[in-house]
Amino acid sequence: MSINKEIEGTHLIKRVALIIYLKSVSDQYKLRRYGDIVYFSKKMKYCMLYVNRREAKEMQRQIASLDFVTYVEISAEDEVNLNSEHIEKQITEMAKVAEEKLQLEQEKNEDQMQ
């Protein structure tokens, strides 16, 4: 469940992250007037900018038209399934795979010992 689903019905403003890829790392400061920069990667030359959900498409178009921006996309955080049943299922599957690998390694080591 995303935070935006939890705040439905409240007076809080729904926000969404824009992922903005830049040509130069120093250009991130120019984006402060569009929203709140919450993360910046110097190595990958991108930043995450939070904007109001209602204005996201328009902001995406405006920011994409800037000459120092390579690409802009809207975060897919609402599509991530965070309910406990889904997470428990994933953990169980990962545990099974890990146990199988461990068992295979132990059998392999036993065969080498003989």
MITORSE-156326 format. One line per field, with one value per residue (C-alpha): residue number from 1; residue in three letters; y, z negated, x negated. Coordinates in steps of 0.05 Angstrom, whole numbers. Each point is the difference from the previous one (the first is absolute). Example, Ala and Ser with C-alpha at 12.3 -4.5 7.8 and 13.67 -1.06 7.14 Angstrom:
BEGIN
pos: [1 | 2]
code: [ALA | SER]
c2: [-90 | 69]
c3: [-156 | 13]
c1: [-246 | -27]
END
This chain:
BEGIN
pos: [1 | 2 | 3 | 4 | 5 | 6 | 7 | 8 | 9 | 10 | 11 | 12 | 13 | 14 | 15 | 16 | 17 | 18 | 19 | 20 | 21 | 22 | 23 | 24 | 25 | 26 | 27 | 28 | 29 | 30 | 31 | 32 | 33 | 34 | 35 | 36 | 37 | 38 | 39 | 40 | 41 | 42 | 43 | 44 | 45 | 46 | 47 | 48 | 49 | 50 | 51 | 52 | 53 | 54 | 55 | 56 | 57 | 58 | 59 | 60 | 61 | 62 | 63 | 64 | 65 | 66 | 67 | 68 | 69 | 70 | 71 | 72 | 73 | 74 | 75 | 76 | 77 | 78 | 79 | 80 | 81 | 82 | 83 | 84 | 85 | 86 | 87 | 88 | 89 | 90 | 91 | 92 | 93 | 94 | 95 | 96 | 97 | 98 | 99 | 100 | 101 | 102 | 103 | 104 | 105 | 106 | 107 | 108 | 109 | 110 | 111 | 112 | 113 | 114]
code: [MET | SER | ILE | ASN | LYS | GLU | ILE | GLU | GLY | THR | HIS | LEU | ILE | LYS | ARG | VAL | ALA | LEU | ILE | ILE | TYR | LEU | LYS | SER | VAL | SER | ASP | GLN | TYR | LYS | LEU | ARG | ARG | TYR | GLY | ASP | ILE | VAL | TYR | PHE | SER | LYS | LYS | MET | LYS | TYR | CYS | MET | LEU | TYR | VAL | ASN | ARG | ARG | GLU | ALA | LYS | GLU | MET | GLN | ARG | GLN | ILE | ALA | SER | LEU | ASP | PHE | VAL | THR | TYR | VAL | GLU | ILE | SER | ALA | GLU | ASP | GLU | VAL | ASN | LEU | ASN | SER | GLU | HIS | ILE | GLU | LYS | GLN | ILE | THR | GLU | MET | ALA | LYS | VAL | ALA | GLU | GLU | LYS | LEU | GLN | LEU | GLU | GLN | GLU | LYS | ASN | GLU | ASP | GLN | MET | GLN]
c2: [0 | 68 | 62 | 34 | -54 | 9 | 76 | -4 | 35 | 45 | 73 | -18 | 14 | -62 | 1 | -41 | -6 | 20 | -34 | 50 | -20 | 58 | 16 | 31 | -11 | 74 | 12 | -32 | 66 | 31 | -50 | 25 | 49 | -57 | -42 | -33 | -38 | -61 | -40 | 14 | -48 | 31 | -63 | -15 | 74 | -3 | 28 | -13 | 60 | -2 | 41 | 4 | -58 | 46 | 39 | -60 | -7 | 74 | 3 | -61 | 37 | 65 | -34 | -45 | 62 | 28 | -3 | -33 | -57 | -66 | -36 | 5 | -55 | -6 | -49 | -65 | -4 | -10 | -64 | -32 | -51 | 8 | -38 | -51 | -62 | 17 | 14 | -64 | -40 | 30 | -14 | -72 | -11 | 32 | -45 | -63 | 19 | 15 | -67 | -38 | 34 | -16 | -72 | -7 | 30 | -47 | -60 | 24 | 8 | -70 | -30 | 34 | -25 | -73]
c3: [0 | 18 | -42 | 51 | -11 | -75 | 3 | 44 | -35 | -39 | 13 | 16 | 71 | 40 | 29 | 51 | 17 | 67 | 18 | 40 | 38 | 9 | 48 | -55 | -76 | -15 | 34 | -56 | -37 | 57 | -15 | -70 | 25 | 27 | -63 | -57 | 17 | -45 | 32 | 47 | 30 | 22 | 32 | 40 | 12 | -20 | -56 | -30 | -5 | -38 | 31 | -11 | 35 | 36 | 32 | 15 | 75 | 13 | -42 | 38 | 66 | -26 | -29 | 60 | 44 | -39 | 37 | -57 | -9 | 37 | -21 | -50 | -25 | -53 | -56 | 1 | -76 | 0 | 40 | -53 | -40 | -74 | -34 | -51 | 35 | 63 | -39 | -41 | 64 | 30 | -64 | -1 | 73 | -12 | -61 | 40 | 55 | -52 | -35 | 66 | 18 | -69 | 5 | 69 | -26 | -59 | 44 | 47 | -58 | -27 | 69 | 3 | -69 | 21]
c1: [0 | -28 | 2 | 46 | 53 | -6 | 11 | 62 | 58 | -46 | -17 | -73 | -25 | -16 | -70 | -38 | -74 | -29 | -65 | -41 | -63 | -49 | -56 | -43 | 1 | -3 | 67 | 39 | 3 | 41 | 56 | 14 | 52 | 43 | 6 | -37 | -64 | -1 | -57 | -57 | -50 | -65 | -25 | 63 | 17 | 73 | 43 | 69 | 45 | 66 | 57 | 75 | 35 | 49 | -57 | -45 | 14 | -8 | -64 | -26 | 10 | -31 | -61 | -10 | -4 | -59 | -66 | -39 | 50 | -10 | 64 | 57 | 46 | 53 | -15 | 39 | 3 | 76 | -9 | -44 | 38 | -18 | 55 | -24 | 27 | -39 | -64 | 7 | 9 | -63 | -40 | 24 | -20 | -68 | -11 | 17 | -49 | -55 | 13 | -4 | -66 | -29 | 22 | -32 | -65 | -1 | 12 | -55 | -49 | 18 | -14 | -67 | -19 | 12]
END
